[in-house]
Amino acid sequence: MWPKIGVVPTYGLLCLVGAVVHFLIGRWAAKRTRLKRRVWIVAGVCYLLGMTLGARILYDLRHSLFDPSALLDSQYWARGGLWGGLLVYFALAVPLVLLLTRQRRAALDLVAVTIPIPWALTKLGCLSNGCCYGKPCSLPWAVTFPEGSRIAPAGVPLHPSQLYEIVLMAIILLAFIALRSPRWRGAKLLWFLVIYGLGRAATDLLRGDIDPVGAVGPLTLTQFICVIAAGAALVGLLLIRRAHTAALTKSAS
């Protein structure tokens, strides 16, 4: 596609723009809920670290390639290899924002609502770079990468798996708009995990660059983590619904 804009790698540029957008959305969300500045700043730093350092370290650990000294080598970063950025983001951001404020529901919502647009930008970067490509297909919306493509096979119509994830982010945004009721305050992260977890597990069935390392039975490691996260989040949503129903029953009696 467009691996570079001039001499600047498109993927890196869009990831950087995504990190900036994360900060901006976090600031907006914090102002709406009167969260302190430190909450959205820490969440933004967690996203930046998760998408870069965290994703690189997880990729290397997964493939038994981790070498701390290599992290200071520019050629090491140029070779690419990222995995699990969102996983690192959640692992860092969720406990930290909960420690930084007593408005814990608002903080958890902030962690969730700041993801879709930056992640969509990252997936546009993947499309331009040819990574995260799909399986061959003959559908009208198939994408074909030109000769010289860095990663995806050239000249083969492929599922636009990167665009599928962007559509998934649009669905999540629509869900967030529909979840403006006070009943779901603090539950947006759970909804994100359910929708993205199940959606990502499904779209990965159409991926052509599946990494077998760490596979769990018929599931890839990514699919396994997504299904577990979605299941746990669904249990959380059911508990919230049960508590809400019990509260309504109690108030009516």
C-alpha positions as CSV (number, residue, x, y, z in Angstrom):
1,M,0.0,0.0,0.0
2,W,1.8,3.1,1.3
3,P,4.6,1.9,3.5
4,K,6.2,5.3,3.6
5,I,5.2,8.9,3.4
6,G,8.3,10.4,2.0
7,V,11.0,8.9,4.2
8,V,8.7,8.4,7.2
9,P,7.3,4.9,7.8
10,T,3.5,5.2,7.6
11,Y,3.0,2.6,10.3
12,G,5.1,4.4,12.8
13,L,3.6,7.8,12.0
14,L,0.0,6.5,12.4
15,C,0.9,4.7,15.7
16,L,2.4,8.0,17.0
17,V,-0.8,9.9,15.9
18,G,-2.8,7.3,17.6
19,A,-0.9,7.8,20.9
20,V,-1.5,11.6,20.6
21,V,-5.2,11.0,20.0
22,H,-5.3,8.7,23.0
23,F,-4.0,11.6,25.2
24,L,-6.6,14.0,23.7
25,I,-9.5,11.7,24.1
26,G,-8.4,10.9,27.7
27,R,-8.2,14.6,28.5
28,W,-11.7,15.1,27.0
29,A,-13.1,12.1,29.0
30,A,-11.5,13.3,32.2
31,K,-12.9,16.7,31.9
32,R,-16.4,15.4,31.4
33,T,-16.2,13.2,34.5
34,R,-14.0,15.6,36.5
35,L,-11.2,13.2,36.8
36,K,-7.9,14.6,37.8
37,R,-5.3,15.4,35.2
38,R,-3.0,12.6,36.4
39,V,-5.5,9.9,35.5
40,W,-5.6,10.6,31.8
41,I,-1.9,11.4,31.6
42,V,-1.0,8.1,33.2
43,A,-3.5,6.2,31.0
44,G,-1.9,7.9,27.9
45,V,1.6,7.0,29.0
46,C,0.5,3.4,29.6
47,Y,-1.0,3.2,26.1
48,L,2.2,4.6,24.6
49,L,4.4,2.1,26.5
50,G,2.1,-0.8,25.8
51,M,2.0,-0.2,22.0
52,T,5.8,0.2,21.8
53,L,8.1,-1.2,24.5
54,G,5.5,-3.6,26.0
55,A,4.4,-5.1,22.6
56,R,8.0,-5.6,21.6
57,I,9.0,-7.3,24.9
58,L,6.0,-9.6,24.8
59,Y,6.7,-10.5,21.1
60,D,10.3,-11.4,22.1
61,L,9.3,-13.3,25.2
62,R,6.7,-15.3,23.1
63,H,9.4,-16.3,20.6
64,S,12.2,-16.7,23.2
65,L,14.1,-13.8,21.7
66,F,14.2,-11.4,24.6
67,D,17.5,-9.6,25.0
68,P,17.3,-6.4,27.2
69,S,20.5,-5.0,25.7
70,A,19.0,-5.1,22.2
71,L,16.3,-2.6,23.3
72,L,18.8,0.2,22.9
73,D,19.7,-0.8,19.3
74,S,17.8,1.1,16.6
75,Q,18.2,-1.7,14.1
76,Y,16.5,-4.0,16.5
77,W,13.4,-1.8,16.5
78,A,13.5,-1.4,12.7
79,R,13.2,-5.2,12.3
80,G,9.7,-5.0,13.7
81,G,7.8,-7.7,15.7
82,L,5.1,-6.4,18.0
83,W,2.4,-8.4,19.9
84,G,0.1,-7.9,22.8
85,G,0.1,-4.1,23.0
86,L,-3.5,-3.8,24.3
87,L,-2.8,-6.6,26.8
88,V,0.1,-4.6,28.3
89,Y,-2.0,-1.4,28.2
90,F,-4.7,-3.0,30.3
91,A,-2.3,-4.6,32.7
92,L,-0.6,-1.2,33.3
93,A,-3.5,1.2,33.0
94,V,-6.3,-0.5,35.0
95,P,-4.5,-0.9,38.3
96,L,-2.8,2.5,38.1
97,V,-5.9,4.6,37.4
98,L,-7.7,2.8,40.2
99,L,-4.9,3.8,42.5
100,L,-4.9,7.4,41.4
101,T,-8.6,8.3,42.0
102,R,-11.6,7.4,44.0
103,Q,-13.8,7.9,40.9
104,R,-13.0,4.4,39.9
105,R,-15.9,3.8,37.6
106,A,-15.1,6.9,35.6
107,A,-11.5,5.9,35.4
108,L,-12.3,2.5,34.1
109,D,-14.6,4.0,31.5
110,L,-11.7,6.3,30.5
111,V,-9.4,3.3,29.9
112,A,-12.0,1.9,27.6
113,V,-13.2,4.9,25.6
114,T,-9.7,6.0,24.7
115,I,-8.9,2.8,22.8
116,P,-11.1,2.6,19.6
117,I,-9.9,5.6,17.6
118,P,-6.2,5.1,18.3
119,W,-6.5,1.4,17.6
120,A,-8.2,2.1,14.3
121,L,-5.3,4.4,13.4
122,T,-2.9,1.6,14.3
123,K,-4.8,-0.8,12.0
124,L,-4.6,1.7,9.2
125,G,-0.9,1.6,9.8
126,C,-0.9,-2.2,9.6
127,L,-2.8,-1.9,6.3
128,S,-0.2,0.5,4.9
129,N,2.6,-1.7,6.1
130,G,1.2,-5.0,4.9
131,C,1.2,-6.6,8.4
132,C,-1.7,-8.4,10.0
133,Y,-2.8,-9.4,6.5
134,G,-5.7,-11.8,5.8
135,K,-6.1,-15.1,4.0
136,P,-6.6,-15.2,0.2
137,C,-10.1,-14.6,-0.9
138,S,-12.2,-13.6,-4.0
139,L,-14.5,-11.2,-2.3
140,P,-15.2,-7.8,-4.0
141,W,-13.6,-6.0,-1.1
142,A,-10.4,-8.0,-1.1
143,V,-7.2,-6.0,-1.0
144,T,-4.1,-6.7,-3.1
145,F,-0.6,-5.6,-2.1
146,P,1.8,-4.4,-4.8
147,E,5.2,-5.9,-5.6
148,G,7.8,-5.0,-3.0
149,S,5.3,-5.2,-0.1
150,R,7.2,-5.6,3.1
151,I,5.2,-8.4,4.6
152,A,2.0,-9.4,2.9
153,P,2.2,-11.6,-0.3
154,A,2.2,-9.4,-3.4
155,G,-0.4,-9.7,-6.1
156,V,-2.8,-11.9,-4.1
157,P,-6.3,-10.8,-3.2
158,L,-6.6,-11.0,0.6
159,H,-9.2,-10.5,3.3
160,P,-8.7,-6.9,4.5
161,S,-8.4,-8.1,8.1
162,Q,-7.0,-4.8,9.2
163,L,-10.3,-3.1,8.0
164,Y,-12.3,-5.8,9.8
165,E,-10.8,-4.6,13.1
166,I,-11.5,-1.0,12.2
167,V,-15.1,-1.9,11.7
168,L,-15.0,-3.7,15.1
169,M,-13.8,-0.4,16.6
170,A,-16.7,1.4,15.0
171,I,-19.1,-1.1,16.5
172,I,-17.6,-0.6,19.9
173,L,-17.9,3.2,19.6
174,L,-21.6,2.8,18.8
175,A,-22.0,0.6,21.8
176,F,-20.4,3.2,24.0
177,I,-22.9,5.8,22.7
178,A,-25.7,3.4,23.5
179,L,-24.3,2.9,27.0
180,R,-24.8,6.4,28.3
181,S,-27.3,5.3,30.9
182,P,-26.0,5.7,34.5
183,R,-26.7,1.9,34.9
184,W,-23.7,1.1,32.8
185,R,-21.3,3.7,34.3
186,G,-18.0,2.0,34.9
187,A,-18.9,-1.0,32.7
188,K,-17.6,0.2,29.4
189,L,-14.3,-1.7,29.8
190,L,-16.3,-4.9,30.3
191,W,-18.3,-4.2,27.1
192,F,-15.1,-3.5,25.2
193,L,-13.6,-6.8,26.3
194,V,-16.7,-8.7,25.3
195,I,-17.1,-7.1,21.9
196,Y,-13.5,-6.9,21.0
197,G,-12.6,-10.3,22.5
198,L,-15.3,-12.2,20.5
199,G,-14.8,-10.0,17.4
200,R,-11.0,-10.4,17.4
201,A,-11.3,-14.2,18.0
202,A,-13.6,-14.3,14.9
203,T,-11.6,-12.1,12.6
204,D,-8.4,-14.0,13.4
205,L,-10.0,-16.9,11.6
206,L,-9.5,-14.9,8.4
207,R,-5.9,-13.9,9.2
208,G,-3.2,-15.2,6.9
209,D,-0.2,-14.4,9.1
210,I,-1.3,-16.5,12.1
211,D,1.6,-17.3,14.4
212,P,1.4,-20.8,15.8
213,V,3.7,-20.1,18.7
214,G,1.7,-20.7,22.0
215,A,-1.4,-22.1,20.3
216,V,-3.9,-23.7,22.7
217,G,-5.6,-26.5,20.9
218,P,-7.3,-25.1,17.8
219,L,-7.0,-21.6,19.1
220,T,-4.1,-19.3,18.6
221,L,-2.7,-17.6,21.7
222,T,-4.4,-14.4,20.7
223,Q,-7.7,-16.1,20.2
224,F,-7.4,-17.9,23.5
225,I,-6.7,-14.7,25.5
226,C,-9.5,-12.9,23.7
227,V,-12.1,-15.7,24.5
228,I,-11.0,-15.9,28.1
229,A,-11.2,-12.1,28.5
230,A,-14.6,-11.9,26.8
231,G,-15.9,-14.7,29.0
232,A,-14.7,-13.1,32.2
233,A,-16.1,-9.7,31.1
234,L,-19.4,-11.2,30.3
235,V,-19.7,-12.7,33.8
236,G,-19.0,-9.2,35.1
237,L,-21.8,-7.7,33.0
238,L,-24.2,-10.4,34.2
239,L,-23.3,-9.6,37.8
240,I,-23.9,-5.9,37.2
241,R,-27.3,-6.7,35.7
242,R,-28.2,-8.9,38.6
243,A,-27.2,-6.3,41.1
244,H,-29.2,-3.7,39.2
245,T,-32.3,-5.9,39.1
246,A,-32.0,-6.7,42.8
247,A,-31.7,-3.0,43.6
248,L,-34.9,-2.2,41.6
249,T,-36.7,-5.1,43.3
250,K,-35.7,-3.8,46.7
251,S,-36.7,-0.2,46.0
252,A,-40.1,-1.4,44.7
253,S,-40.9,-3.5,47.8
